[in-house]
Amino acid sequence: MASFLRFAAFAALVVALLVFVALPLIGGPILGAMVRNAGFTGDHLHVDVNVIGGGIFSGRAESLHLQARNVAVPHGVVGDVDLTLLDVSAVDHSFSAVRGTLHDVKVSGPNGIPVIVDTVDLDGPAAMTQARGTISAPNAERLVTEAAAAAGVSVDSVKLGQGDLKVSSGGTTTNARLRVAGRALILDQGGSSTVLLQPAPSEHWHLENVSITPGSIQVDLEVDVRALAANLPSGARAASNPAASSTP
């Protein structure tokens, strides 16, 4: 079931990796090598850095805009990345905010079947970034079916409606809905409620809302990208600072 919303942590991981591999503001093949060493690979990588005033001496930039295609990071691939980090520092890898979109996100799912998210929109302060994932109907229906089964709810199939779900089980079809309460994703069906997912308190993201249309499910989350960046594995940090790992 964790795969149902793994895209949230995945999207934030993409941003967090950028903090450590792009902010040194080094271009060309060197940046490409650093990106690959951090587990971040892709095609047509392009970085624009907007440095104003004394930023060139202080190591700060007003913004850093990154575009790339077919970006691979641990546990997934993003078809297109278009992200901007604001008020960024090459010294301590901090940034004040992030905005942008990830398209065609494929995240490793159960039984080797990828979780496919059409878009992930990111916007807001680094510590409280709003992330909205949009999952098309066929993928959403499969994911809800798997999530319900993992939670012990017998479901043969799911059909998205306008604000609700049509759940079929044992030849019977009932109306159901998804909602977020207490930061948990809950399935209401036939007078009973089942918790499908509840992030641990230690997680750096939490659920805020879920909405359903016949064509898609949208999941809204708040993500602390700053904390994720701070907790990146040491290998990613070292990749962003080759001088720290070089030998005399």
Sequence and secondary structure as in RCSB ss.txt:
>XXXX:A:sequence
MASFLRFAAFAALVVALLVFVALPLIGGPILGAMVRNAGFTGDHLHVDVNVIGGGIFSGRAESLHLQARNVAVPH
GVVGDVDLTLLDVSAVDHSFSAVRGTLHDVKVSGPNGIPVIVDTVDLDGPAAMTQARGTISAPNAERLVTEAAAA
AGVSVDSVKLGQGDLKVSSGGTTTNARLRVAGRALILDQGGSSTVLLQPAPSEHWHLENVSITPGSIQVDLEVDV
RALAANLPSGARAASNPAASSTP
>XXXX:A:secstr
 GGGGHHHHHHHHHHHHHHHHTTT   HHHHHHHHHHTT EEEEEEEEEE  TTHHHHTEEEEEEEEEEEEEETT
EEEEEEEEEEEEEETTT   SEEEEEEEEEEE  GGG  EEEEEEEEEEETTSEEEEEEEEHHHHHHHHHHHHHH
TT   SEEEE SSSEEEEETTEEEEEEEEEETTEEEEEETTEEEEEE   TT SEEEEEEEEETTEEEEEEEE H
HHHHHTS HHHHHHH HHHH   
